[in-house]
Amino acid sequence: MKLPIINAQDAAAGLETLKKYYAGNMIPAEKKTYLTKLKDSVGPYMAIESSSGETHYLLDAASQIATLGHGFNPSVFFGSAQFLESWINDSTTKEFKEARQAFVNFLGRKLNWSKTFITTTHSGAEANEVALGYCYQKRVNPTANKVLAFEGSFHGRMMVTLAATWNKSKREPFEWKNYLAEYVKYPELDDSKINVKFPKDWRETWNEASLKNFKVPTSWSEDLMIKKEVDVLLSVREQLLSKNIFAVLIEPMQCEGGDCYSSDRFHTALLLMAKTFKVPVIHDEVQTGFHLGREFFWHRQLKMKGLSGEQLNPDYVVCAKKSQVGLVLSHHETKKIFYGEEFSVASFFRGYAHAISLDQCQSRIWDLESQVGPRVEALIKKYPEFIRRPRINGMAFAFDVIDPGLLNKFVDLRFKHGLLYYPAGSQTLRFRLNTAFGTKDFDFLFDRLDAICSELFLKVELPLPTHAETDNLGSAEIYQWHELMLKTKLAKVFGKKIEATAVFESINQLLNKSVEALQVELIEINASNFLEFRDSIINLQKNVYEPARQTDIEKFEHTVLDKNAICLGLVNRKKKLMAIAFAGPLGLYPLERGVRMDPHFKDHDSLYMLDVTIDPSLQKTGLGRNLKYALSTMAIIKGIKRIQGRNRDRLAGAMININLSLGAIEQNYMLEDYPDFEDHRDVFYYTTKVDWKKPTIHLSRGTTIPLSIESLNHDYFDLQLPYLINKVCLSNFVSEAFLSGVKDFLTVLPEDLRHGYTTSGQSEATDKVAKAIWVKSEASLREKNINKMLTFTNHFFGNGSMLARSLSYTQDGYFNSTKLPHPNVNNYQEVLSLVEAEMKKEEYLAVWIEPVLQKTMEKVPMDFLIELRKLASRYNVALVYNETASQFYRYSEKSFLASALPGISPDAGLIYMSGQSGLAFTSTKYFLEQPLMMISTWDGDEFHFLSYYESFKNVIKNSDEYKKTAKAFHAKLIDKLSTYDMDVIKIENGFGYFKGSIPNSISKMFIQHCGLYIVCPSFDAMKEYLKS
């Protein structure tokens, strides 16, 4: 496949488009000047809108900063689209909970922990801040309030993780002097050989690090690397002895710091010493986790052992990037510490599929490393005076530019040559591969790196490329398959008539695209024609499998006799059988290992995937995948609920990936299932949910489920599918659809507040608002280190950062905040007096408030907000609104947002838009327009923002209908509730809360908080309830 490469004209055209959105400081001018076309992206190549209107490409050798382990549009990611939960962000279903447990089980196997618990968050920074929160709440030393980090570290851009990030240009503008981290050096190796020799008594020595007369053998100083590690460890010991440290936060390989490798010897000593001092260690595997290296988790390559040879583990492992969500992995249950997760359901499913498929691809990842090594060595050998120190491990490789002054110049040439990569540290160029890289892609990458070296170092310019050759195929066909399945599922769930003949014809057309030259035809094999194909099935099995793996012909015969079975064949022009796919009810196969344990064993509408066999001449054409897709589509039409099957771990990795692309979830992992001598003998027993059913009407979840199934349609699938499949770093690359939506939304704010930063969630928005206010406040406030916050009890700003939790909760807050009583109609005058008394102290940076409380849907009186606005202005304290609950006219019918009401407009605000999407906005005074200062790598998620934007447009364009619907909903709900024993009903225009005794058929539609049922429906949910 030949792909046209980006050029300077594309960048110029992109910049002109971006200028429309930079105008008036709507957002900082920081995006790369190329607009994405995700649906057209291919393997490691990102598709870009060109100046001519056609699609151009660049080779992503950063794999969107370690987020895309399989490149763009990988088939396994499409599996997330087959869950209705992904489209409406519903984590309440039985299917989602089963998928979550399957993910936990898999991660536990990879960690080899006896128990594994996860907390799901929006991002890596958020996951780190949650892990730090766990450490802080469980700290042994009550006065401990500092994180111990390492020079060169990067842990995110929230307040505490940023304080623990070494890069001073990123950290120092936002530092609060009373919340600084402590740093020690990072014992970087000279190469990437992380498994090294241990000196005698190494473990025993560091295990006794709390001894008063602690000493290390003088002989350890003879080896320079050991001496470096000892010096660092002694510095760590000194910090631990201070009793000020509540967590040690470390990357097993520093990525942003310059791909700095560290040894198993060092990490073993660090863990032993930290455990002695009872200070928890967090391994930040945000970038290294999920198979960046040779093992699924980087720290598992270190093979750390304790004194008795037992596995030595960090207390927490933090992941993001390729996990698609933020994950905190813990040895202990965390539900009692962490109240209520916020995350993206679609990203969770995508992360699960990513995890399983990357694990299946371990040998492929090792192969990538073996291919890259000689090429990097050859490049360095050609330019030894300019580049050096290759480091390679799995899908990560890097080398150093000897002259640091040339590093950014090397980076500046990347787009000119059709490449994407990034600098790290002061001298390093780092690269992140993905499994889609093939020989031709490596040829292009290293040819261009050679050309860049020639141009930069030797001043010899080589011809620029116009095209790149790749063996990766486009994804148009797989999009068509999934669009067909999605549209069929949607029609089925709404009870619409499905023309089976037309669907069958569509399937045939798609199958022929796989093997166009052979003109195959799809047929159904049934009881009436089975004998015609019986011998062909036997011969096909013999041609493909050894005797032990051949399926008995009696099983095929047994299957075609069942009315619920689906038996498909492909015949060529000569009517020769070229492929088969057979599935029948589970009960037909009681002797298949694992089937009797299946909870759906007796369900006649649950099928077992008996066999998929492709003639050798058609293998590697994608036909096996497409035939499975054909069977799955037929299952939808037939009313089948699920398809089960078993695949051998690793040896059937290709088939596992096909099943993942249909939404397969591990139902049972069967150890040592195959009694042979292969390396991998376990079995992945999977379940694939085929049908959709209308979910529960959610009348409390308008802030997290903005759309229901009622808003889904063919056009919406076509628009959103590329964004659901491909998660990119919005701090770098965006589509115009995303930018246009952001601009449209900001117009509902007053003109002075139309300055925004997109975020991955509520907590990130909270931290971004705080950072902007701090930097843009008067110098006198910063000189006095005024960073105390004022807020009110039960007002909520997120779970995912130390600052958000300090504002939201009363117990054990890390940051200094004062919480006054929640202002209501009875007490707001007294609360105003308390506010003024606090503000007179001149120790507050900002006052934070929810006009409508997310947790209870209580409203703050308008008179209170008017006076609060006056007090904040009088005492020069920034006023911040969290509009998550008050948006959609919930505070007042007069305005979509409370911020737009006259007399109460804040200085800044935030909105959680559901999933991995949020927005922080500020007044002109507090907008920090400097590029790259406020980014957070992902900066949100296009799929979730556009989902929210769809609900936003529906309300804005139909505001009269929305308000009438809210009134009708209000009336119907009140009428219903009035028939039951009610203690309190406080509902206004369809939003609020009530308390009383109601049956489960009603209560399941609501969330309960402190005994109150919360009423916060979306537009869709109100309409669904009115129809019910």
MIROMI-883103 format. One record per residue (C-alpha): x negated, z, y; residue in one letter. Coordinates in steps of 0.001 Angstrom, whole numbers, plus 500000, padded with zeros to 6 digits. Layout:
BEGIN
XZYa
...
//
This chain:
BEGIN
500000500000500000m
498611498995503399k
499359501258506365l
498770500362510043p
496684503021511819i
497510504670515158i
495895503371518338n
495420504320521976a
498648502577522986q
500614504837520649d
499117507907522318a
499945506560525776a
503531505828524770a
503858509272523215g
502532510933526346l
505051509118528522e
507833510443526311t
506414513962526357l
506214513952530154k
510020513916530256k
510013517277528507y
507055518739530385y
508796518035533703a
509736521167535588g
507655523254533167n
510399523122530544m
507724523767527893i
503924523984528140p
502165520601528073a
500390521179524752e
501771518843522077k
499663516141520466k
500544512797522039t
502035511321518880y
505707511667517955l
506463512033514272t
508607509907511942k
508739512251508984l
510934510106506744k
508335507302506812d
505358509579506137s
503490508806502922v
501332511161500856g
498493512344503108p
499529509994505936y
501753511173508776m
504023508492510226a
503964508120514001i
506181506286516451e
504140503408517850s
504226501710521224s
505483498523519550s
508354500197517745g
506890499863514259e
505548502795512279t
501858503658512475h
499943506295510533y
497180508860510722l
495438510507507784l
496203514225507833d
492987515798506561a
494238519136507876a
497423518903505756s
499296520331508735q
496928523291508754i
497208524150505061a
501041524004505004t
501470520847502905l
499848521201499498g
501305517924498230h
501296515931501470g
504402514454503080f
507705513859501288n
506559515187497902p
509290514896495307s
509318518628494482v
510366519525498035f
513564517519497629f
514752520164495197g
515421522509498112s
517967520002499432a
519989520260496222q
520984523838497070f
524000524187499328l
522435527486500408e
519612525542502077s
521982523542504248w
523920526553505531i
521175529215505325n
523154531427502955d
521080534034501106s
524095535963499794t
524826533894496690t
524112534766493074k
522050531567492730e
519799532515495633f
519255536026494299k
518292534595490900e
515836532220492596a
514329535104494530r
513781537056491327q
512224533996489690a
509808533739492625f
508913537427492308v
508308537001488577n
506022534018489142f
504024535719491891l
503632538801489717g
502130536670486936r
499673535074489328k
498676538463490761l
498621540104487325n
500228543214488825w
502353545596486747s
505039545548489456k
505478543141492347t
507796543435495338f
508189540956498174i
509319541051501759t
510274537668503184t
509613536870506833t
509416533875509141h
505670533325509433s
502163534490508623g
501777536570511759a
505130538209511069e
504167538912507455a
500907540514508615n
502800542651511127e
505257543753508441v
502391544696506104a
500749546592508953l
504054548345509562g
504129549504505947y
500574550808506294c
501382552584509546y
504475554309508187q
502632555453505037k
499408556468506802r
497705559572505470v
496173560516508834n
499106561116511261p
496983560318514335t
495646557033512940a
496712554185515227n
494084551457514858k
493606548429512653v
490134547699511331l
489436543970511503a
486385541745511210f
484515539578513671e
485649535998513250g
489098537009512012s
492421535356512800f
495669537057511799h
498289535608514131g
499488535791517704r
501923538676517679m
500826541748519587m
499059543712516816v
497823540736514814t
496493539216518016l
494678542464518802a
493092542076515341a
492097538448516027t
488470538056517059w
488668534968519290n
488496536476522756k
490052533519524552s
493158533977522399k
493154537771522411r
491906539163525690e
494599537837528093p
497210539785526119f
495295542967525303e
496782546369526009w
493910548835526263k
495703551566524334n
496332549260521353y
492977547658520644l
491704547019517138a
488291548079515876e
485899545400514639y
482974545231512263v
480917542187511330k
482033539843508554y
479365539415505837p
479432535632505698e
477645533918502840l
475338530988503542d
477239528832501049d
480516528886499125s
479261530671495982k
481499533720496079i
480692535195492657n
477300536887492886v
475186539457491073k
475875543174491642f
473003545690492029p
472921548589489610k
475464551338490407d
477092549245493148w
480658550238492275r
479807553872491616e
478012554195494946t
480843552894497114w
483431554843495147n
481595557999496354e
481508556880499991a
483229560061501183s
480207562206500223l
478801564094503203k
475235563158502237n
476171559591501291f
473192557258500887k
472569553824499450v
469464552903497434p
466648551649499638t
465983548846497149s
469230547187498240w
467533546204501490s
465160543878499674e
467857541198499290d
468892539940502755l
472465539137501721m
472955542499500045i
471493544180503126k
473980542298505327k
476864543453503154e
475608547042503056v
475306547132506845d
478907545949507178v
480144548406504577l
478382551275506334l
480092550245509568s
483429550235507729v
482654553701506347r
481953554987509839e
485329553713511016q
487137555230508040l
485480558567508668l
486914558576512207s
490426558914510692k
491680556517513390n
492213553591510997i
495601553111509332f
494858549691507738a
491975547388506915v
493007543770507524l
490754541098506058i
490764537444505020e
489010536851501679p
487767533647503329m
487903533383507118q
489500530072508019c
489884529959511811e
486592531812512058g
484726528836510591g
485448528722506843d
483329531828506321c
483012532774502658y
482408536321501438s
481422537609498017s
483150539416495181d
480453542074495524r
481436542867499115f
485181542900498496h
484825545100495425t
482910547699497457a
485362547462500349l
488375548123498123l
486727550987496277l
485679552665499508m
489066552168501195a
490863553660498190k
488575556686498360t
489566557223501996f
493234556414501185k
493377553655503779v
495284550565502553p
493691547120502528v
495682543999503389i
494380540673502123h
495491538057504612d
496005534988502418e
498201533184504935v
495980530119504699q
494023530723501496t
496976531655499277g
499013529207497214f
496046527333495808h
493907526425498781l
491073527412496444g
490474527060492728r
492900529860491890e
496441530364493142f
495362533395495158f
491892533233496683w
491158536891495990h
491796536335492272r
488667534139492237q
486723537275493125l
487659538885489793k
487274542359491263m
486926545221488797k
486979548989489179g
484656551553487591l
486315551274484177s
486655547510484236g
490270547623485402e
491561544969487790q
490956546001491401l
493704544964493803n
494363545033497544p
497359547132498579d
499142544174500155y
498721540423499978v
500158538338502800v
501032534647502482c
502564531899504630a
501556528244505240k
502116526706501800k
504606529427500872s
506756527906503668q
507935531406504635v
505997534562505364g
505571536779502308l
504352540354501985v
503450541162498382l
503385544844497545s
502942547102494522h
505810549312495693h
509458548921496630e
509816548393500392t
513597548291500905k
513661551861502193k
511017551023504794i
512108547563505872f
515750547129506852y
517106543597506589g
515055540456506136e
515309537387508368e
514069534115506908f
514897530500506122s
516687529893502842v
515632526234502792a
512001527183503344s
512247529846500656f
513421527308498072f
510747524871499245r
508099527573498970g
509214528411495450y
508989524782494336a
505616524481496074h
504295527513494220a
505342526364490762i
504166522779491267s
500797523755492777l
500235526020489806d
500925523074487517q
498374521037489499c
495375523339489088q
493312520778487160s
494168518205489825r
492917520592492521i
489671521102490622w
489367517329490379d
489793516963494160l
486922519397494651e
484697517422492280s
485486514197494141q
484823515645497589v
481539517402496787g
479323514316496357p
480884512625499388r
480219515590501671v
476669515897500358e
476068512188500988a
477392512447504558l
475126515397505333i
472177513678503708k
472740510689506016k
472894512848509181y
470703515904508362p
469677516479511961e
473255516840513096f
475413518369510333i
474734520917507605r
476096523718505376r
478803522131503228p
481340524590501810r
483840523469499202i
486412525357497158n
489558523747495764g
491358521870498538m
489193523332501325a
485978521813502558f
483951522236505710a
480578521555507254f
478823522636510442d
477762520652513473v
474263521925514240i
474701521607518011d
477808523629518981p
478069521547522127g
478979518525519998l
481776520219518030l
484615519437520414n
483241515938520984k
483490515368517234f
487088516599517360v
487882514388520347d
487127511290518257l
489530512087515396r
492609510209516597f
490575507221517682k
489583506837514038h
493019507591512597g
492237511108511367l
493528514632511836l
491227517643511320y
490392520758513301y
487431522792514518p
486921526377513397a
484572528974514785g
481831527726517075s
480282525055514845q
482568524229511923t
484701521208511129l
487280522201508536r
489433520074506286f
492470520881504155r
493297518423501410l
496473517953499409n
497192516671495930t
498350513300497288a
494752512368498157f
493467509555495960g
490260507555495801t
491342505102498504k
492339507951500798d
488946509589500331f
487322506232501000d
489123505982504320f
488425509604505271l
484699509492504627f
484295505982506017d
485797507237509275r
483740510446509267l
480657508290508800d
481764506100511715a
482366509150513919i
478911510525513078c
477383507142513914s
479230506938517215e
478588510532518291l
475087511143516965f
473472507696516940l
475490506080519760k
476337503189517432v
480025502318517466e
481450500775514311l
484660498692514241p
487843500731514417l
490285500457511530p
493601498683511894t
494906499597508431h
494303502024505594a
494770501336501906e
496495503952499762t
497880504134496254d
500650506433497454n
504067504825497420l
506697505223500089g
509527507698499649s
512487505462500539a
513631505329496932e
513602509100496401i
515521509575499652y
518172507177498362q
518496509109495098w
518907512433496821h
521287511088499436e
523424509732496588l
523424513098494794m
524148515053497967l
527032512825498995k
528469512965495483t
528240516768495408k
529916517034498797l
532743514726497796a
533210516704494577k
533387520093496277v
536050518820498689f
538073517377495838g
537732513806497041k
538216510995494577k
534879509706493303i
534725506152492054e
532613506671488955a
532136502929488502t
530735502557492033a
528373505506491541v
527241504062488208f
526503500771489939e
524506502569492662s
522494504304489953i
521780500978488265n
520559499474491516q
518229502403492146l
516867502275488620l
516071498605488990n
513997499312492081k
511615501276489857s
510984498388487488v
512330495448489429e
510508492787487432a
512009493946484131l
515638493987485289q
516696496985483240v
520329497984482828e
521698501501482497l
524094502065479638i
525978505033478249e
525316505769474585i
528328507274472865n
529927507684469483a
531182504106469456s
527793502441470029n
525326505036468723f
524673503268465432l
523700500170467394e
520837502110468991f
520006504608466243r
516939502800464893d
515741501973468409s
515825505669469312i
513771506535466228i
511211503817467031n
511026504831470687l
510245508409469653q
507551507230467229k
505947505041469906n
505702507903472395v
505250511193470519y
503221512555467642e
505414513715464708p
505535517375465798a
507094516455469161r
509633513907467904q
513287514971468124t
515299514662464911d
517722511751465027i
520461514093463786e
520274515965467101k
520894512759469023f
523815511938466743e
525229515429467112h
524968515111470903t
526846511817471325v
529833513255469458l
530417515909472148d
532742514893474985k
530718516839477595n
527381515311476603a
525625512763478791i
523609510181476884c
521970507378478819l
519829504455477809g
517965501694479597l
517893498244478061v
515924495238479253n
517108491632479493r
516629491237475736k
518796494327475156k
515797496257473862k
516109500008474367l
513331501022476801m
514271504597477714a
516731507385476864i
517979510626478390a
520196512925476306f
521808516216477306a
524567518162475558g
526214521576475738p
523845524451475008l
525820525542471991g
524810522342470154l
521192523483469965y
521068527108468762p
517687526591467066l
515902525431470235e
513732528371471264r
515225530247474179g
518664528658474070v
520423531565472331r
519091533919475051m
520599531744477775d
523514533596479437p
525342530253479579h
524942529563475854f
528707529502475252k
529578527547478413d
530602524052477411h
529903522758480938d
526267523921480792s
524027521289479234l
520665521462477511y
518217518657478283m
517487517459474781l
515224514518475487d
513868512090478057v
511708509372476527t
510248506298478235i
508670503299476508d
504871503375477037p
505008500067478925s
507198501697481617l
505397505006481983q
503898505875485391k
506532503733487111t
508650506697488190g
511285505686485675l
511258509045483870g
512072510827487118r
514724508294488054n
516388508442484655l
516619512228485011k
518113511671488463y
520624509257486949a
521665511829484357l
521970514528487033s
524171512296489178t
526410511530486212m
526604515277485550a
528011515825489059i
530754513274488444i
531567514790485070k
531987518302486477g
528967519803484715i
527910523171486192k
524235523277485244r
521499521639483187i
518998523789481291q
515767522844479579g
512293523910478517r
508949522523479572n
505554523546478308r
503453525132481027d
500764522773482397r
500976520272479531l
504427519206480709a
503568519674484375g
504844516226485373a
508254516990483851m
508331520418485491i
507778518728488846n
510634516303488184i
512920519223487379n
511773521117490473l
512734518077492534s
516288518598491280l
516307522287492129g
515125523783488840a
514572527552488834i
512775529533486167e
515330531396484083q
512927532667481460n
509165532435481095y
508417532458477379m
504928533683476535l
502993532222473593e
505941530027472650d
503844527287471044y
501887528534467989p
498885526228468400d
495374526259469869f
495989524527473221e
494943526454476340d
498517526658477622h
501136527803475130r
503819529291477405d
507171527683478216v
509022527349481494f
512713527657480557y
514614526426483585y
518112526218484974t
519317523562487399t
522585524165489230k
524414520844489334v
527613521514491229d
528391522987494598w
531278525316495190k
532770526401498476k
531026529608499500p
532594532793500751t
533905532558504302i
531379534566506302h
533016536350509235l
529999538495510176s
527125536032509958r
527544533758512955g
524011534555514099t
522400533573510780t
524828530992509338i
525761528802512325p
527190525975510187l
529365526026507098s
529952523411504457i
532727522053506703e
530102520568509061s
528188518718506365l
528665514970506097n
526754511823505218h
525329511305508713d
524162514910508893y
522347514583505559f
520644511383506710d
519513513003509973l
518335516324508571q
516893515539505138l
513393514568506428p
513203517814508432y
514378519895505490l
511734518305503254i
508754518344505636n
507673521456507507k
505144520591510194v
503373522657512826c
505486522260515954l
502682523633518096s
501046520267517438n
503481517573516342f
507163517175517125v
509919514590516974s
511842513500520034e
515068514700518386a
513658518226518502f
512498517995522109l
515773516482523220s
517672519328521600g
515513521958523296v
516050520309526678k
519788520048526128d
520048523695525169f
518045524964528149l
520551523345530526t
523074526110529757v
520692528552531463l
520349528923535232p
517751526539536626e
515203529288537204d
515323530278533514l
514840526798532056r
511335527451530794h
510953528049527096g
508840528557524012y
510224527782520590t
509594530381517912t
509940530936514172s
512278533882514598g
513587536783516608q
510521539012516477s
508187536206517471e
510438535505520456a
510261539188521393t
506470539165521305d
506251535917523265k
508467537295526015v
506333540448526214a
503119538420526351k
504394536139529111a
505634539067531208i
502323540891530793w
500124537981531823v
502323536891534717k
502984540374536108s
501211541579539204e
497536542327538727a
498125545941539756s
500354546508536695l
497719545123534359r
494952547119536032e
496966550298535433k
497661549127531854n
501399549532532341i
502969548337529092n
505628550903528271k
509063549512527427m
512532550820528211l
515484550065525947t
518635551553524435f
519600553001521075t
520838550521518466n
519729547514520510h
517910545163518164f
514966542808518732f
513851541975515212g
512140543475512163n
509109541245512001g
506637542702514471s
505353546118515420m
506674545592518958l
510107544416517821a
510439547412515502r
509247549797518212s
512027548483520442l
514672548391517705s
514196551673515840y
513807555292516806t
511555556406513965q
507769556142513998d
507422553417516626g
503935552053517145y
504305550937520765f
505317553286523533n
508997552860524364s
511789555023525723t
515273554684524250k
518186555760526371l
521771556092525101p
523662552856524591h
525729552231527742p
529487552007527167n
532548552186529396v
532548555987529226n
528906556792529915n
527344553863531738y
527129555665535102q
525146558500533502e
522951555992531675v
522246554177534945l
521055557473536440s
518728557918533449l
517437554351533882v
516644554924537538e
514930558222536771a
512695556473534239e
511935553513536478m
510916555813539321k
508006556929537137k
506444553458537618e
505253553266534012e
507448550474532640y
506643546806532158l
510135545697531078a
513617546877530212v
515151545289527107w
518862545063526368i
521420543215524259e
524544542275526255p
526277542286522846v
524703544338520075l
523902542409516899q
524343545428514653k
527760546533515945t
529044543717518229m
529638546310520961e
529521544936524499k
527575546401527377v
529864546777530432p
529429544093533073m
529177546739535803d
526248548291533976f
524392544959533767l
524999544290537466i
523475547632538419e
520686547306535857l
519750543984537437r
519515545659540829k
517424548550539518l
515012546258537689a
514458544239540871s
514091547337543017r
511451548927540784y
509696545692539789n
510519546030536093v
511205542805534207a
514721542571532783l
514957541014529295v
518112540004527420y
518389539396523705n
521223536857523638e
521358536480519847t
524787538109519579a
526068537363523086s
525651533569522909q
528598531283522069f
530766532873524785y
530759536193522926r
529963538199526047y
532279536312528363s
534581533308528058e
533103532148531348k
529623531393530049s
527916530326526819f
525183532882527628l
525394536146529524a
522208535102531310s
524120532408533190a
526673534798534682l
526190535480538422p
524729538813539361g
523242539734535983i
520708536959535287s
517569538411533615p
513903537632534178d
513450536539530580a
515305536419527302g
515317535486523678l
517696533984521157i
517493533963517384y
518987530662516271m
519022531378512515s
516574530388509790g
513077529806511135q
514189529053514652s
514304530994517874g
513693530581521583l
511982532678524218a
512821531782527812f
511554533070531158t
512067532722534846s
509630530606536824t
507837533787537861k
507047534777534284y
506497531369532690f
502969531001531339l
502469527251531475e
498835527160530361q
498621525031527174p
497964526667523803l
498215530220525139m
501619530961523622m
501581528855520464i
502089530281516997s
501159527312514750t
504624526695513280w
506485527520516519d
509765527266514668g
511288524741512328d
512881521407513190e
515456521601510416f
516799524972511508h
516662524218515201f
518636521006514660l
521109522882512441s
521642525346515257y
521788522505517772y
524596520881515761e
526656524062516053s
525727524349519746f
526877520775520465k
530124521312518578n
530965524265520805v
529730522865524134i
531492519514523688k
534676521186522463n
534606524409524452s
538354524482525078d
539077523983521394e
536483526644520547y
538124529205522825k
541594528401521475k
540251528707517931t
538711532084518759a
542057533327520100k
543943532038517053a
541367533587514741f
541606536846516651h
545374536938516317a
545378536127512599k
542662538673511809l
544374541429513802i
547664540685512053d
545950540905508676k
544030544090509432l
547127545754510861s
548705545730507419t
546010548116506159y
545015551678506995d
542739551217510014m
540728553858511862d
539365551597514618v
539891547985515659i
537664546920518526k
537836543126518552i
537885540946521654e
538373537178521497n
537503537152517818g
534314539272518018f
533718542974517561g
534141545515514792y
536680547545512873f
536772550486510506k
539284551076507776g
540239550640504148s
540527547021503039i
540446545335499614p
537357543611498267n
538984540196498720s
538719540791502476i
535667543053502712s
533427540454500994k
533750538308504111m
532171540984506310f
528906542886506748i
529161546653507002q
526923548614509368h
527158552390509532c
530708552273508218g
531833549520510626l
532867546035509566y
531199543542511899i
533177540559513209v
530882537738514337c
532058534398512903p
530706530961513677s
533019528211514968f
533118526783511444d
533932530156509893a
536806530741512290m
538289527358511406k
537851528022507679e
539610531373507982y
542499529838509873l
542929527285507081k
542708529907504326s
//
